[in-house]
Amino acid sequence: MKKILVAMMAVFLLFLLAACDDPATENGVTKISYEDAVKEVGAYYDSIRPQTLSARLDTDFDFTTTVALADLATFPITTRANADVIVEIAASTELSDERAPDDWVNIVASAFNRRRFTLPDGRTVGVNIRKIVSGETVTYMLDGGYRPDAYIPSHAAWGEILNSRGLKSHNIVDRLVGNTAGILMKRSVYDAYVAKHGDVSVGGVMEAALNHELVFAVTNPYTSSTGLNMLAQMLYALDPNNPLSENAIRKLVAYQQVAPVAAYSTSVMRESAKKGIVDAMAMEAQAYVLNKELSDYVYTPVGFRHDHPVIVFDYVDADKEAALKMFVDFCLEPEQQALATQKGFNLYDEYVGQDDNLSGGDYASAQSVWKKNKNGGRPVVAVFVADVSGSMNGRRLQSLQQSLLNTIQYIDSDNYVGLVSYDNSVYINLPIRKFDNQQRAYFSGAVKELQANGQTATYSATAVGLKMLLDAKAQVADAQLMLFVLTDGETNHGYSYKQVAPMVAALGVPVYTIAYETNSTDELKRLSSLNEAACINATVEVIVNELRGLFNISL
């Protein structure tokens, strides 16, 4: 019996090795041609026989735009003080995470709080640290009424945006810990670039990308400090005298036609680089030096510096400002700065930084220019595929509905949108049409009528969404296709990942997957990674923020 089992195991291992080396597969997915994928999608669609529902116009649809935000508590207080005077500091995540190595300000704040510093009248002082992405602090202050006492963004541009919108402030210190943004290139790509273009610069990289010599990836300038820095430098490189001129914008649109969609996160961008999809990417020095996977890349600092200024707002009283100054002095002590260096900061101190000729208001305008033109003038055709199986019943379905309704405003009216839902069966709730005000009202009505019941046929619904996209592509010239799958669990009905993945890969359609409170995300991650999209796993409390960020880079 033992010999039989050993023989069976040997055969099984040989089968696995053969599958891995099979030229007809890639990452375990069968490779088929685009033409065959189109035929298969059509055959699957005919087999599934989706039911088209009558869409109802939402006559109560509110056309006003109000930013929907998750509760501030979704950005946690990672260090908490017990003192008479407490200063709340919104700190960027490379400083304020609960885990090493991005926990420097938490370690220092905890040490400061233990020392029990006092004001002249004897009252003790302390600091609370809230972990929040630099760009999200700006969003929550401008649109959510958040009022921290102090703000430590990655760079000064965020504070300038707030100042331009009336939230006046001044710096306690211009540099708390040093950092830079930069461009990473594979060594071979770097050597070829330098031989042709000389020193690495944002303008030079854009020129190389336009010549199809490399692919350069950046992150979302609405949330990412590096993304905002790169956007500013791109516009400046295109027109140094007036970065927001029509000439600069026209050139930016031309560049965006060859550029990849902005990465949802640095980790997604890094995965694309590992697969050879991108040759160059923007990243902070601290993240680069601590990531051993990037040891074969060459880093060149560009743009303005990321020196983490400490900003105090003018509405803060004198006692809190005095407490904040004590904390800053403590942070600047040699022992604390040595720790920062160990955490990857205070490198490239010789790099001065580059001007971009933009004001706080200009940065906000640059973000708007980027969002309007991020797809290079190409219309996006998107289908939302919503899980309405029984496990979605209750707050998950309510969250899905609310988050979709809240994020309608982030979808440009020049794009095309449709809606599919699924349980055991697949339903076309809304055929694809241009997302004008009427389609928005129909979309709102369709989302509000979603009801949960039955099993989970995710991949059958994905195939239906693909067919709708292909049909729309024949009608919309130069369309960029996208699919968004919103679900809370594993497929237990209909077609499987193995059957549908080859079609997704061959068609090149990015499938963004949004998982609601589930640990079963392995297949969803694989589905999204087929064409370099993002897989978001979030609680219902934060999903509205995640979708807002996702739609800002894609729709």
PATI-846009 format. One record per residue (C-alpha): x, y, z; residue in three letters. Coordinates in steps of 0.1 Angstrom, whole numbers, plus 5000, padded with zeros to 4 digits. Last residue first. Layout:
// residues N
XYZALA...
END
This chain:
// residues 555
486655624864LEU490055464873SER492155654897ILE489455854915ASN487155554913PHE489555354934LEU490055624961GLY486355674964ARG485755304965LEU488255254994GLU486755555013ASN483155415009VAL484455065019ILE485755185053VAL482855085077GLU481754795055VAL485154625063THR487654605035ALA489454375012ASN490454554980ILE491854364950CYS493554594926ALA494054564888ALA497154444870GLU495454244842ASN495453894857LEU496154034892SER492554114898SER491453754893LEU494253624914ARG493353854942LYS489753744940LEU490853384941GLU492853444973ASP490253664989THR488353425012SER489053605044ASN485853815040THR484554145052GLU483354285019TYR485754204991ALA486154454963ILE487554314931THR488954534902TYR488954334870VAL491254484844PRO490154374809VAL493054234788GLY490754014767LEU493153714769ALA493453734807ALA489753774813VAL488953484790MET491553254806PRO490153344840ALA486553234833VAL486852854834GLN489452824861LYS487653084882TYR484552874881SER481152884864TYR477852854882GLY477352824920HIS479552824951ASN481753124945THR483653234976GLU482653534996GLY481653895002ASP481354034968THR481854354946LEU483254294912VAL484254604892PHE485054554855LEU486954794832MET487154864795LEU488955154779GLN487055264748ALA488855384716ASP485455424698ALA482355334717VAL479855114698GLN481954794693ALA483354844728LYS479754834742ALA479354474729ASP482654374744LEU481854534778LEU478454364779MET480054024772LYS482654084799LEU479854164824GLY478053844816VAL481353644821ALA481853814855THR478253724864ALA479053354857SER482253404877TYR480553534908THR477653274910ALA477053294948THR473953134963GLN470453264971GLY469053594983ASN469953964987ALA467854244973GLN469054534950LEU466354794944GLU468455094956LYS471155004931VAL468755004902ALA467255344911GLY470655504916SER471855364882PHE468655504866TYR469355844881ALA472955834870ARG471855724835GLN469556034834GLN472356264846ASN474756144820ASP476755824825PHE476755714789LYS474955384786ARG475655024796ILE472554814804PRO471154844839LEU470054564862ASN471354284840ILE470653984862TYR472653664868VAL471253364885SER472153174917ASN472853524932ASP473853794908TYR473854164900SER474954344869VAL475154724864LEU476254944835GLY478455254830VAL479855464802TYR482255754808ASN481856114797ASP479956194829SER482956124850ASP482455884879ILE483356044913TYR479856164919GLN478455804917ILE480655734948THR477955784974ASN475455564956LEU477955284952LEU478955314989SER475355315001GLN474355014981GLN477354804991LEU476954915027SER473254815027GLN474254485011LEU476754425038ARG474554555066ARG471754305060GLY471854035034ASN475153975017MET475253615028SER472053545008GLY473553634974SER473353984961VAL476954014947ASP477254314926ALA479054334892VAL479654694882PHE480354734845VAL482655004831ALA483255174798VAL485955434801VAL486255704775PRO489755784762ARG490956134767GLY494356014781GLY492655814808ASN493856044836LYS492556354818ASN489756474841LYS491456334872LYS494856484863TRP493456834857VAL491556814890SER494656714909GLN496556994891ALA493957244903SER494457134939ALA498157174935TYR497557514919ASP495557634949GLY498557554971GLY500957734948SER502857584919LEU506257684904ASN507557324905ASP510857374924ASP513257084927GLN514756934958GLY518056984976VAL519456634976TYR522556614998GLU520356475026ASP519856165005TYR518955965036LEU517356105068ASN514755825070PHE514955445066GLY513855335101LYS517455325114GLN517755685103THR514655765124ALA516255595154LEU519255815150ALA516956115149GLN515356015182GLN518755985199GLU520056305184PRO517156515198GLU514856645170LEU511856455182CYS512156595217PHE512256955203ASP509056865182VAL507356745213PHE508157055233MET506957265204LYS503657075204LEU503157145241ALA503657515235ALA501157505206GLU498657325228LYS499057595255ASP498757885229ALA495457775215ASP494957605181VAL492857785155TYR495957895136ASP496757535127PHE500057375136VAL502157205109ILE505156985116VAL506956945083PRO507556585071HIS510756625050ASP509456485017HIS511656684993ARG510456834960PHE510756644928GLY513356374920VAL515556134940PRO517155864918THR516855494929TYR518355214909VAL516554874911TYR518154534917ASP517654564955SER513954614951LEU512854294968GLU514954394998LYS512454675006ASN513754895034LEU515755125011VAL512855174988TYR510155255013ALA512355515030GLN513355664996ALA509855734986GLU508455574954MET507755644917ALA508055364893MET510155244864ALA510054934842ASP506454834845VAL504754504835ILE507854294843GLY505954074868LYS507954214897LYS507154564885ALA503454494885SER503754364920GLU505454684931ARG502654894917MET500054694936VAL502154734968SER502555114962THR498755144961SER495855184936TYR498355224908ALA497655514884ALA496455364851VAL499355284828PRO500855564807ALA500555564769VAL497455784765GLN498455964797GLN501456114779TYR499256274752ALA496856404779VAL499856554798LEU500956724766LYS497556894762ARG497656994798ILE501057154795ALA500057354764ASN496757454780GLU498757604808SER498757454843LEU502557424846PRO503057784835ASN506657894830ASN508157544834PRO505757394808ASP505857014803LEU508456964830ALA506357164855TYR503256954847LEU505256634852MET506856764884GLN503456844899ALA502056504890LEU505156334905MET504756524938ASN501056444940LEU501656074934GLY504556074959THR502256214986SER499555964978SER495956044985THR494656264957TYR497756214936PRO496955834931ASN500155644925THR502755634897VAL503955394871ALA506455444843PHE506655204813VAL509855214793LEU511255284758GLU507855334743HIS508955674729ASN506255844750LEU507655654780ALA511155784772ALA509856144770GLU508056104803MET511255964819VAL513156264806GLY510656504820GLY510656334854VAL514456334855SER517156074854VAL520456204842ASP521556134806GLY518956064780HIS520355794757LYS523055614777ALA521255704810VAL518055534798TYR519855214786ALA521655184820ASP518455254839TYR516454994819VAL519154734827SER519254824864ARG515454834868LYS514355184874MET513155354906LEU512155724904ILE512255934935GLY510556094965ALA512656214993THR512956175030ASN514156375061GLY512656365095VAL511056655113LEU511756915087ARG510057255082ASP509557305120VAL506657455139ILE505157545106ASN502257785102HIS498557735096SER495557875079LYS492557655069LEU491157895043GLY491157675012ARG494557795000SER496057715034ASN494757365032LEU496457314998ILE499657465012GLU499557215040GLY499356935015TRP502257074995ALA504557075025ALA505656705023HIS504956375040SER502256525061PRO502656595099ILE499556775110TYR498756955142ALA495757035164ASP493456805144PRO490256955131ARG488156715110TYR485156895094GLY484556625068GLY485056795035ASP488057015038LEU489556855069MET488756505060TYR490056545024THR493256705036VAL493856435061THR493156185034GLU495956325013GLY498556265041SER497355905048VAL496055875084ILE497455725116LYS496355945145ARG498956025171ILE497956155205ASN500456385222VAL501156475258GLY501356765283VAL501356785321THR500157095338ARG502657265361GLY501957625354ASP505157655333PRO503857375310LEU504957015319THR506656715303PHE505556375316ARG508556175304ARG506155875295ARG504356085269ASN507656165251PHE508655805250ALA505255715236SER505555995211ALA508955875200VAL507855515194ILE504655625177ASN506555875155VAL508955595143TRP506255335135ASP506755265098ASP509454995103PRO507854845122ALA504154795130ARG501455025145GLU501855265117ASP502555635124SER505555745104LEU505055595069GLU501355645076THR501356025077SER500556185110ALA497456365122ALA498556505155ILE496156545185GLU497656765213VAL496856675249ILE496956915278VAL496256765312ASP497856435304ALA497156065295ASN498456025260ALA497355795232ARG499555645204THR497955465174THR494755665173ILE493055485144PRO491855605110PHE488555415108THR487555645137ALA487155925112LEU483855755101ASP483855685064ALA483455985041LEU480956075015ALA481856394996VAL478756594986THR477956654950THR474356764943THR472356554918PHE470156404945ASP468156114930PHE464556134943ASP463056054908THR465155734907ASP464355604872LEU463455244873ARG465454984853ALA463454694840SER465454374845LEU467454184819THR467653824829GLN470953654821PRO470953354798ARG473953174814ILE474452944783SER474253234758ASP476653444779TYR479053154781TYR479053104743ALA479553484738GLY482453494762VAL483953184746GLU483853354711LYS485553664724VAL488153464742ALA488853264710ASP489553594692GLU491753724720TYR493853404719SER493953154747ILE496353084775LYS495252854803THR495853004837VAL498252844862GLY500553144863ASN500753124825GLU499552814807THR499852684771ALA503652684774PRO503352404800ASP506252424824ASP504052464855CYS501552204842ALA504351954836ALA505752014871LEU502251954886LEU501751634866PHE505151504877LEU504251584913LEU501051384909PHE502851084893VAL505351084922ALA502451094947MET500750804931MET503950604932ALA504550684968VAL500950584976LEU501350254957ILE504550174976LYS502850245009LYS500050005000MET
END
